[in-house]
Amino acid sequence: MFSQYYDSFAPITRFDLQHGKVAHLDFSIHNTDLAKYDLTDPKQMAQYIALACQQQGAEVGLGGYAEERSVYQKSHVFEAQGGSRSIHLGVDIWLQAGEPIYAPLEGTVHSFQNNADFGDYGPTIILEHQLNQTTFYTLYGHLSLESLEGLSAGKAVSTGQMIATIGDEHVNGNWIPHLHFQIITDMLGKQGDFYGVAPKQEMAYYLDICPNPMLMVK
């Protein structure tokens, strides 16, 4: 569905994420280079990302959809029956704190809240959209606290409108600054929050209702 409307979507950052200087980052359990770093420490994660961007001549880092990651073991937020949740359902865009984020499509504010637990999203905004009479949602996590000011459920948002800025590690759940961007086709009754990381045993179910965000990212 999303790929056929690709030309209708506005960029969600000021960077060209399809054709620009972008480092494709792999935080999966299959990346052996990660063994050199303690990714539960934002400073060490920042070192890894800075090195990867330097090596690839990039201005911004991108990646992560459907990766199985071990980093989530750092927080009780990701505890699940049978072990930690580990399958990443969105795409991460590694940007500096304060960078603006834009709506890819017109819609309304579905919900928002500060998911302030250690390791969580921090300030989060969820937008509701319609395409060809189909309703879906986009989630923006790890924002600044200022991004939530003046919001209300149902508030209209236009294509390309600035909706938020990236938060720093003091407010974004103790991560280095980045955006977690996710498409959701069924909110399952949730408000202001949604799994960004799924249990491995439920991977197929969650990937079905959270399709690849790169179908919208420009």
Secondary structure in CASP SS format (residue, H / E / C, confidence):
PFRMAT SS
TARGET T0000
AUTHOR 0000-0000-0000
METHOD secondary structure of the structure
MODEL  1
M C 1.00
F C 1.00
S H 1.00
Q H 1.00
Y H 1.00
Y H 1.00
D H 1.00
S H 1.00
F C 1.00
A C 1.00
P C 1.00
I C 1.00
T C 1.00
R C 1.00
F C 1.00
D C 1.00
L C 1.00
Q C 1.00
H C 1.00
G C 1.00
K C 1.00
V E 1.00
A E 1.00
H E 1.00
L C 1.00
D C 1.00
F C 1.00
S C 1.00
I C 1.00
H C 1.00
N C 1.00
T H 1.00
D H 1.00
L H 1.00
A H 1.00
K H 1.00
Y C 1.00
D C 1.00
L C 1.00
T C 1.00
D C 1.00
P H 1.00
K H 1.00
Q H 1.00
M H 1.00
A H 1.00
Q H 1.00
Y H 1.00
I H 1.00
A H 1.00
L H 1.00
A H 1.00
C H 1.00
Q H 1.00
Q H 1.00
Q C 1.00
G C 1.00
A C 1.00
E C 1.00
V E 1.00
G E 1.00
L E 1.00
G E 1.00
G C 1.00
Y C 1.00
A C 1.00
E C 1.00
E E 1.00
R C 1.00
S C 1.00
V H 1.00
Y H 1.00
Q H 1.00
K H 1.00
S C 1.00
H H 1.00
V H 1.00
F H 1.00
E E 1.00
A E 1.00
Q C 1.00
G C 1.00
G E 1.00
S E 1.00
R C 1.00
S C 1.00
I E 1.00
H E 1.00
L C 1.00
G C 1.00
V E 1.00
D E 1.00
I E 1.00
W E 1.00
L C 1.00
Q C 1.00
A C 1.00
G C 1.00
E C 1.00
P E 1.00
I E 1.00
Y E 1.00
A C 1.00
P C 1.00
L C 1.00
E C 1.00
G E 1.00
T E 1.00
V E 1.00
H E 1.00
S E 1.00
F E 1.00
Q E 1.00
N E 1.00
N E 1.00
A C 1.00
D C 1.00
F C 1.00
G C 1.00
D C 1.00
Y C 1.00
G E 1.00
P E 1.00
T E 1.00
I E 1.00
I E 1.00
L E 1.00
E E 1.00
H E 1.00
Q E 1.00
L E 1.00
N C 1.00
Q C 1.00
T E 1.00
T E 1.00
F E 1.00
Y E 1.00
T E 1.00
L E 1.00
Y E 1.00
G E 1.00
H C 1.00
L E 1.00
S C 1.00
L H 1.00
E H 1.00
S H 1.00
L H 1.00
E C 1.00
G C 1.00
L C 1.00
S C 1.00
A C 1.00
G C 1.00
K C 1.00
A E 1.00
V E 1.00
S C 1.00
T C 1.00
G C 1.00
Q C 1.00
M E 1.00
I E 1.00
A E 1.00
T E 1.00
I E 1.00
G C 1.00
D C 1.00
E C 1.00
H C 1.00
V C 1.00
N C 1.00
G C 1.00
N C 1.00
W C 1.00
I C 1.00
P C 1.00
H C 1.00
L E 1.00
H E 1.00
F E 1.00
Q E 1.00
I E 1.00
I E 1.00
T C 1.00
D C 1.00
M C 1.00
L C 1.00
G C 1.00
K C 1.00
Q C 1.00
G C 1.00
D C 1.00
F C 1.00
Y C 1.00
G C 1.00
V E 1.00
A E 1.00
P C 1.00
K H 1.00
Q H 1.00
E H 1.00
M H 1.00
A H 1.00
Y H 1.00
Y H 1.00
L H 1.00
D H 1.00
I H 1.00
C C 1.00
P C 1.00
N C 1.00
P H 1.00
M H 1.00
L H 1.00
M C 1.00
V C 1.00
K C 1.00
END
